């Protein structure tokens, strides 16, 4: 686990060096940035899903051409269709 030291062969844990306040703040900042990035990606994925579901909801006769959202995703190189 990050932030802990391994147990010595004699079974005792070495004295743990505390992290500096700056290191902890930096770690927190990096984790928050990662969460924000994942939230944006999740929002994008939900939008793409909603667009695909809307395309699917059109009557079959209206889907003779490739739905615009699928065409846009394919043009962007999205291979997860």
N, CA, C and O atoms as a Tinker XYZ file with bonds, in Angstrom:
   324  protein
     1  N      0.842000   -1.164000    0.000000    73     2
     2  CA     0.000000    0.000000    0.000000    64     1     3
     3  C      0.891000    1.232000    0.000000    63     2     4     5
     4  O      1.938000    1.238000    0.648000    81     3
     5  N      0.487000    2.280000   -0.723000    73     3     6
     6  CA     1.277000    3.496000   -0.762000    64     5     7
     7  C      1.323000    4.139000    0.612000    63     6     8     9
     8  O      0.339000    4.132000    1.352000    81     7
     9  N      2.476000    4.692000    0.939000    73     7    10
    10  CA     2.605000    5.405000    2.191000    64     9    11
    11  C      2.992000    4.531000    3.370000    63    10    12    13
    12  O      3.192000    5.043000    4.471000    81    11
    13  N      3.101000    3.240000    3.168000    73    11    14
    14  CA     3.543000    2.362000    4.254000    64    13    15
    15  C      4.831000    1.685000    3.833000    63    14    16    17
    16  O      5.139000    1.570000    2.647000    81    15
    17  N      5.564000    1.247000    4.818000    73    15    18
    18  CA     6.815000    0.571000    4.535000    64    17    19
    19  C      6.641000   -0.917000    4.776000    63    18    20    21
    20  O      5.802000   -1.309000    5.586000    81    19
    21  N      7.412000   -1.756000    4.096000    73    19    22
    22  CA     7.265000   -3.204000    4.277000    64    21    23
    23  C      7.696000   -3.631000    5.673000    63    22    24    25
    24  O      8.463000   -2.945000    6.347000    81    23
    25  N      7.186000   -4.771000    6.081000    73    23    26
    26  CA     7.565000   -5.323000    7.393000    64    25    27
    27  C      8.957000   -5.940000    7.258000    63    26    28    29
    28  O      9.251000   -6.617000    6.274000    81    27
    29  N      9.794000   -5.704000    8.238000    73    27    30
    30  CA    11.146000   -6.260000    8.230000    64    29    31
    31  C     11.089000   -7.763000    8.431000    63    30    32    33
    32  O     10.084000   -8.297000    8.901000    81    31
    33  N     12.177000   -8.447000    8.072000    73    31    34
    34  CA    12.222000   -9.908000    8.192000    64    33    35
    35  C     12.071000  -10.383000    9.635000    63    34    36    37
    36  O     11.668000  -11.524000    9.858000    81    35
    37  N     12.381000   -9.542000   10.618000    73    35    38
    38  CA    12.214000   -9.941000   12.017000    64    37    39
    39  C     10.778000   -9.709000   12.503000    63    38    40    41
    40  O     10.479000   -9.904000   13.681000    81    39
    41  N      9.895000   -9.292000   11.590000    73    39    42
    42  CA     8.483000   -9.123000   11.922000    64    41    43
    43  C      8.110000   -7.750000   12.440000    63    42    44    45
    44  O      6.932000   -7.471000   12.659000    81    43
    45  N      9.085000   -6.898000   12.637000    73    43    46
    46  CA     8.794000   -5.560000   13.132000    64    45    47
    47  C      8.725000   -4.585000   11.963000    63    46    48    49
    48  O      9.482000   -4.686000   10.997000    81    47
    49  N      7.814000   -3.658000   12.076000    73    47    50
    50  CA     7.741000   -2.618000   11.052000    64    49    51
    51  C      8.785000   -1.569000   11.353000    63    50    52    53
    52  O      8.987000   -1.206000   12.512000    81    51
    53  N      9.452000   -1.074000   10.320000    73    51    54
    54  CA    10.396000    0.019000   10.562000    64    53    55
    55  C      9.632000    1.287000   10.953000    63    54    56    57
    56  O      8.431000    1.407000   10.712000    81    55
    57  N     10.340000    2.205000   11.545000    73    55    58
    58  CA     9.721000    3.477000   11.913000    64    57    59
    59  C      9.304000    4.167000   10.625000    63    58    60    61
    60  O     10.108000    4.343000    9.710000    81    59
    61  N      8.047000    4.552000   10.567000    73    59    62
    62  CA     7.504000    5.173000    9.353000    64    61    63
    63  C      7.838000    6.653000    9.342000    63    62    64    65
    64  O      7.593000    7.375000   10.308000    81    63
    65  N      8.398000    7.081000    8.235000    73    63    66
    66  CA     8.690000    8.499000    8.068000    64    65    67
    67  C      7.401000    9.199000    7.649000    63    66    68    69
    68  O      6.797000    8.818000    6.646000    81    67
    69  N      6.971000   10.207000    8.391000    73    67    70
    70  CA     5.738000   10.904000    8.017000    64    69    71
    71  C      5.925000   11.666000    6.699000    63    70    72    73
    72  O      7.006000   12.170000    6.395000    81    71
    73  N      4.846000   11.728000    5.939000    73    71    74
    74  CA     4.888000   12.510000    4.712000    64    73    75
    75  C      4.845000   13.985000    5.072000    63    74    76    77
    76  O      4.238000   14.381000    6.067000    81    75
    77  N      5.494000   14.783000    4.252000    73    75    78
    78  CA     5.443000   16.220000    4.504000    64    77    79
    79  C      4.062000   16.738000    4.117000    63    78    80    81
    80  O      3.363000   16.129000    3.306000    81    79
    81  N      3.689000   17.835000    4.688000    73    79    82
    82  CA     2.394000   18.465000    4.380000    64    81    83
    83  C      2.298000   18.766000    2.887000    63    82    84    85
    84  O      1.247000   18.573000    2.276000    81    83
    85  N      3.398000   19.238000    2.302000    73    83    86
    86  CA     3.407000   19.565000    0.881000    64    85    87
    87  C      3.183000   18.325000    0.019000    63    86    88    89
    88  O      2.467000   18.378000   -0.981000    81    87
    89  N      3.796000   17.213000    0.408000    73    87    90
    90  CA     3.625000   15.969000   -0.349000    64    89    91
    91  C      2.183000   15.480000   -0.265000    63    90    92    93
    92  O      1.620000   15.000000   -1.249000    81    91
    93  N      1.594000   15.607000    0.919000    73    91    94
    94  CA     0.193000   15.204000    1.081000    64    93    95
    95  C     -0.734000   16.091000    0.251000    63    94    96    97
    96  O     -1.649000   15.597000   -0.407000    81    95
    97  N     -0.492000   17.400000    0.285000    73    95    98
    98  CA    -1.313000   18.318000   -0.504000    64    97    99
    99  C     -1.169000   18.049000   -2.001000    63    98   100   101
   100  O     -2.145000   18.131000   -2.747000    81    99
   101  N      0.030000   17.732000   -2.432000    73    99   102
   102  CA     0.259000   17.414000   -3.846000    64   101   103
   103  C     -0.479000   16.129000   -4.224000    63   102   104   105
   104  O     -1.099000   16.049000   -5.284000    81   103
   105  N     -0.407000   15.139000   -3.359000    73   103   106
   106  CA    -1.117000   13.885000   -3.615000    64   105   107
   107  C     -2.619000   14.089000   -3.686000    63   106   108   109
   108  O     -3.288000   13.519000   -4.549000    81   107
   109  N     -3.148000   14.894000   -2.786000    73   107   110
   110  CA    -4.580000   15.200000   -2.793000    64   109   111
   111  C     -4.958000   15.919000   -4.079000    63   110   112   113
   112  O     -5.971000   15.598000   -4.700000    81   111
   113  N     -4.156000   16.877000   -4.474000    73   111   114
   114  CA    -4.421000   17.638000   -5.695000    64   113   115
   115  C     -4.436000   16.734000   -6.933000    63   114   116   117
   116  O     -5.300000   16.865000   -7.800000    81   115
   117  N     -3.471000   15.821000   -6.999000    73   115   118
   118  CA    -3.415000   14.898000   -8.138000    64   117   119
   119  C     -4.642000   13.997000   -8.174000    63   118   120   121
   120  O     -5.198000   13.748000   -9.243000    81   119
   121  N     -5.066000   13.508000   -7.015000    73   119   122
   122  CA    -6.242000   12.635000   -6.964000    64   121   123
   123  C     -7.506000   13.395000   -7.341000    63   122   124   125
   124  O     -8.366000   12.857000   -8.040000    81   123
   125  N     -7.628000   14.640000   -6.886000    73   123   126
   126  CA    -8.794000   15.445000   -7.246000    64   125   127
   127  C     -8.831000   15.710000   -8.750000    63   126   128   129
   128  O     -9.899000   15.667000   -9.361000    81   127
   129  N     -7.671000   15.981000   -9.346000    73   127   130
   130  CA    -7.612000   16.198000  -10.785000    64   129   131
   131  C     -8.016000   14.938000  -11.534000    63   130   132   133
   132  O     -8.707000   15.008000  -12.550000    81   131
   133  N     -7.588000   13.792000  -11.033000    73   131   134
   134  CA    -7.965000   12.525000  -11.657000    64   133   135
   135  C     -9.466000   12.283000  -11.585000    63   134   136   137
   136  O    -10.070000   11.814000  -12.550000    81   135
   137  N    -10.065000   12.599000  -10.450000    73   135   138
   138  CA   -11.504000   12.442000  -10.295000    64   137   139
   139  C    -12.251000   13.375000  -11.246000    63   138   140   141
   140  O    -13.238000   12.972000  -11.862000    81   139
   141  N    -11.790000   14.609000  -11.368000    73   139   142
   142  CA   -12.429000   15.566000  -12.276000    64   141   143
   143  C    -12.343000   15.079000  -13.724000    63   142   144   145
   144  O    -13.305000   15.209000  -14.481000    81   143
   145  N    -11.192000   14.518000  -14.110000    73   143   146
   146  CA   -11.031000   13.989000  -15.466000    64   145   147
   147  C    -11.994000   12.832000  -15.707000    63   146   148   149
   148  O    -12.635000   12.752000  -16.755000    81   147
   149  N    -12.087000   11.941000  -14.730000    73   147   150
   150  CA   -13.001000   10.802000  -14.860000    64   149   151
   151  C    -14.457000   11.265000  -14.925000    63   150   152   153
   152  O    -15.254000   10.698000  -15.672000    81   151
   153  N    -14.805000   12.286000  -14.150000    73   151   154
   154  CA   -16.171000   12.829000  -14.201000    64   153   155
   155  C    -16.481000   13.389000  -15.587000    63   154   156   157
   156  O    -17.581000   13.192000  -16.103000    81   155
   157  N    -15.513000   14.089000  -16.196000    73   155   158
   158  CA   -15.713000   14.614000  -17.562000    64   157   159
   159  C    -15.884000   13.468000  -18.547000    63   158   160   161
   160  O    -16.772000   13.505000  -19.399000    81   159
   161  N    -15.037000   12.449000  -18.434000    73   159   162
   162  CA   -15.136000   11.300000  -19.337000    64   161   163
   163  C    -16.473000   10.587000  -19.160000    63   162   164   165
   164  O    -17.078000   10.145000  -20.136000    81   163
   165  N    -16.927000   10.477000  -17.929000    73   163   166
   166  CA   -18.215000    9.833000  -17.662000    64   165   167
   167  C    -19.345000   10.641000  -18.282000    63   166   168   169
   168  O    -20.269000   10.071000  -18.861000    81   167
   169  N    -19.278000   11.957000  -18.166000    73   167   170
   170  CA   -20.286000   12.822000  -18.779000    64   169   171
   171  C    -20.302000   12.678000  -20.291000    63   170   172   173
   172  O    -21.367000   12.608000  -20.905000    81   171
   173  N    -19.107000   12.634000  -20.893000    73   171   174
   174  CA   -19.011000   12.442000  -22.347000    64   173   175
   175  C    -19.601000   11.094000  -22.754000    63   174   176   177
   176  O    -20.327000   10.999000  -23.744000    81   175
   177  N    -19.284000   10.058000  -21.987000    73   175   178
   178  CA   -19.798000    8.724000  -22.300000    64   177   179
   179  C    -21.319000    8.686000  -22.175000    63   178   180   181
   180  O    -21.993000    8.062000  -22.994000    81   179
   181  N    -21.859000    9.344000  -21.163000    73   179   182
   182  CA   -23.315000    9.387000  -21.001000    64   181   183
   183  C    -23.968000   10.128000  -22.163000    63   182   184   185
   184  O    -25.026000    9.721000  -22.642000    81   183
   185  N    -23.344000   11.211000  -22.619000    73   183   186
   186  CA   -23.885000   11.957000  -23.757000    64   185   187
   187  C    -23.873000   11.105000  -25.019000    63   186   188   189
   188  O    -24.844000   11.093000  -25.776000    81   187
   189  N    -22.781000   10.398000  -25.242000    73   187   190
   190  CA   -22.694000    9.518000  -26.411000    64   189   191
   191  C    -23.735000    8.410000  -26.322000    63   190   192   193
   192  O    -24.369000    8.070000  -27.322000    81   191
   193  N    -23.913000    7.849000  -25.140000    73   191   194
   194  CA   -24.909000    6.801000  -24.948000    64   193   195
   195  C    -26.313000    7.332000  -25.239000    63   194   196   197
   196  O    -27.098000    6.671000  -25.919000    81   195
   197  N    -26.628000    8.518000  -24.728000    73   195   198
   198  CA   -27.950000    9.107000  -24.958000    64   197   199
   199  C    -28.183000    9.353000  -26.445000    63   198   200   201
   200  O    -29.284000    9.122000  -26.947000    81   199
   201  N    -27.151000    9.822000  -27.155000    73   199   202
   202  CA   -27.289000   10.069000  -28.592000    64   201   203
   203  C    -27.524000    8.767000  -29.342000    63   202   204   205
   204  O    -28.359000    8.714000  -30.245000    81   203
   205  N    -26.805000    7.730000  -28.980000    73   203   206
   206  CA   -26.985000    6.433000  -29.630000    64   205   207
   207  C    -28.370000    5.856000  -29.331000    63   206   208   209
   208  O    -29.012000    5.283000  -30.211000    81   207
   209  N    -28.824000    6.009000  -28.091000    73   207   210
   210  CA   -30.150000    5.518000  -27.734000    64   209   211
   211  C    -31.236000    6.294000  -28.484000    63   210   212   213
   212  O    -32.246000    5.721000  -28.895000    81   211
   213  N    -31.021000    7.598000  -28.657000    73   211   214
   214  CA   -31.989000    8.402000  -29.412000    64   213   215
   215  C    -32.021000    7.955000  -30.865000    63   214   216   217
   216  O    -33.094000    7.856000  -31.460000    81   215
   217  N    -30.853000    7.684000  -31.443000    73   215   218
   218  CA   -30.802000    7.189000  -32.824000    64   217   219
   219  C    -31.524000    5.855000  -32.944000    63   218   220   221
   220  O    -32.219000    5.606000  -33.929000    81   219
   221  N    -31.361000    5.008000  -31.954000    73   219   222
   222  CA   -32.003000    3.693000  -31.978000    64   221   223
   223  C    -33.522000    3.802000  -31.850000    63   222   224   225
   224  O    -34.250000    2.951000  -32.362000    81   223
   225  N    -33.997000    4.835000  -31.176000    73   223   226
   226  CA   -35.430000    5.006000  -30.958000    64   225   227
   227  C    -36.183000    5.426000  -32.225000    63   226   228   229
   228  O    -37.406000    5.305000  -32.283000    81   227
   229  N    -35.471000    5.913000  -33.229000    73   227   230
   230  CA   -36.136000    6.310000  -34.476000    64   229   231
   231  C    -36.727000    5.074000  -35.138000    63   230   232   233
   232  O    -36.156000    3.987000  -35.047000    81   231
   233  N    -37.870000    5.234000  -35.804000    73   231   234
   234  CA   -38.449000    4.088000  -36.528000    64   233   235
   235  C    -37.450000    3.535000  -37.544000    63   234   236   237
   236  O    -36.641000    4.279000  -38.098000    81   235
   237  N    -37.515000    2.240000  -37.778000    73   235   238
   238  CA   -36.578000    1.553000  -38.676000    64   237   239
   239  C    -36.522000    2.224000  -40.047000    63   238   240   241
   240  O    -35.439000    2.358000  -40.616000    81   239
   241  N    -37.655000    2.645000  -40.584000    73   239   242
   242  CA   -37.678000    3.261000  -41.916000    64   241   243
   243  C    -36.904000    4.574000  -41.949000    63   242   244   245
   244  O    -36.409000    4.980000  -43.000000    81   243
   245  N    -36.800000    5.239000  -40.794000    73   243   246
   246  CA   -36.061000    6.495000  -40.733000    64   245   247
   247  C    -34.560000    6.270000  -40.596000    63   246   248   249
   248  O    -33.772000    7.204000  -40.749000    81   247
   249  N    -34.159000    5.020000  -40.305000    73   247   250
   250  CA   -32.746000    4.729000  -40.096000    64   249   251
   251  C    -32.108000    4.084000  -41.316000    63   250   252   253
   252  O    -31.129000    3.350000  -41.183000    81   251
   253  N    -32.640000    4.345000  -42.490000    73   251   254
   254  CA   -32.050000    3.763000  -43.694000    64   253   255
   255  C    -30.629000    4.269000  -43.890000    63   254   256   257
   256  O    -29.751000    3.539000  -44.350000    81   255
   257  N    -30.421000    5.520000  -43.535000    73   255   258
   258  CA   -29.064000    6.070000  -43.569000    64   257   259
   259  C    -28.448000    5.869000  -42.198000    63   258   260   261
   260  O    -29.154000    5.709000  -41.202000    81   259
   261  N    -27.119000    5.880000  -42.159000    73   259   262
   262  CA   -26.428000    5.713000  -40.873000    64   261   263
   263  C    -26.785000    6.891000  -39.966000    63   262   264   265
   264  O    -26.695000    8.037000  -40.407000    81   263
   265  N    -27.187000    6.650000  -38.716000    73   263   266
   266  CA   -27.521000    7.753000  -37.813000    64   265   267
   267  C    -26.349000    8.720000  -37.691000    63   266   268   269
   268  O    -25.189000    8.308000  -37.685000    81   267
   269  N    -26.660000    9.990000  -37.595000    73   267   270
   270  CA   -25.634000   11.032000  -37.581000    64   269   271
   271  C    -24.621000   10.826000  -36.469000    63   270   272   273
   272  O    -23.424000   11.008000  -36.690000    81   271
   273  N    -25.070000   10.454000  -35.288000    73   271   274
   274  CA   -24.143000   10.300000  -34.155000    64   273   275
   275  C    -23.165000    9.158000  -34.412000    63   274   276   277
   276  O    -21.980000    9.296000  -34.110000    81   275
   277  N    -23.621000    8.050000  -34.953000    73   275   278
   278  CA   -22.737000    6.929000  -35.255000    64   277   279
   279  C    -21.740000    7.348000  -36.325000    63   278   280   281
   280  O    -20.557000    7.021000  -36.236000    81   279
   281  N    -22.208000    8.067000  -37.330000    73   279   282
   282  CA   -21.321000    8.530000  -38.397000    64   281   283
   283  C    -20.252000    9.459000  -37.823000    63   282   284   285
   284  O    -19.081000    9.363000  -38.189000    81   283
   285  N    -20.657000   10.361000  -36.919000    73   283   286
   286  CA   -19.702000   11.287000  -36.299000    64   285   287
   287  C    -18.673000   10.539000  -35.452000    63   286   288   289
   288  O    -17.485000   10.862000  -35.488000    81   287
   289  N    -19.123000    9.548000  -34.695000    73   287   290
   290  CA   -18.199000    8.779000  -33.870000    64   289   291
   291  C    -17.225000    7.982000  -34.734000    63   290   292   293
   292  O    -16.037000    7.896000  -34.425000    81   291
   293  N    -17.735000    7.407000  -35.808000    73   291   294
   294  CA   -16.868000    6.641000  -36.709000    64   293   295
   295  C    -15.839000    7.546000  -37.361000    63   294   296   297
   296  O    -14.679000    7.162000  -37.514000    81   295
   297  N    -16.254000    8.743000  -37.744000    73   295   298
   298  CA   -15.326000    9.697000  -38.363000    64   297   299
   299  C    -14.247000   10.135000  -37.382000    63   298   300   301
   300  O    -13.120000   10.430000  -37.779000    81   299
   301  N    -14.599000   10.175000  -36.098000    73   299   302
   302  CA   -13.637000   10.574000  -35.077000    64   301   303
   303  C    -12.713000    9.428000  -34.689000    63   302   304   305
   304  O    -11.804000    9.606000  -33.878000    81   303
   305  N    -12.947000    8.249000  -35.268000    73   303   306
   306  CA   -12.070000    7.116000  -34.977000    64   305   307
   307  C    -12.488000    6.327000  -33.760000    63   306   308   309
   308  O    -11.703000    5.526000  -33.253000    81   307
   309  N    -13.700000    6.526000  -33.275000    73   307   310
   310  CA   -14.177000    5.787000  -32.105000    64   309   311
   311  C    -14.487000    4.354000  -32.538000    63   310   312   313
   312  O    -15.404000    4.121000  -33.325000    81   311
   313  N    -13.728000    3.413000  -32.026000    73   311   314
   314  CA   -13.895000    2.016000  -32.412000    64   313   315
   315  C    -14.732000    1.247000  -31.417000    63   314   316   317
   316  O    -14.906000    0.037000  -31.560000    81   315
   317  N    -15.261000    1.935000  -30.399000    73   315   318
   318  CA   -16.059000    1.261000  -29.373000    64   317   319
   319  C    -17.537000    1.261000  -29.696000    63   318   320   321
   320  O    -18.366000    1.274000  -28.786000    81   319
   321  N    -17.884000    1.246000  -30.959000    73   319   322
   322  CA   -19.306000    1.266000  -31.331000    64   321   323
   323  C    -19.895000   -0.101000  -31.271000    63   322   324
   324  O    -21.081000   -0.276000  -31.551000    81   323
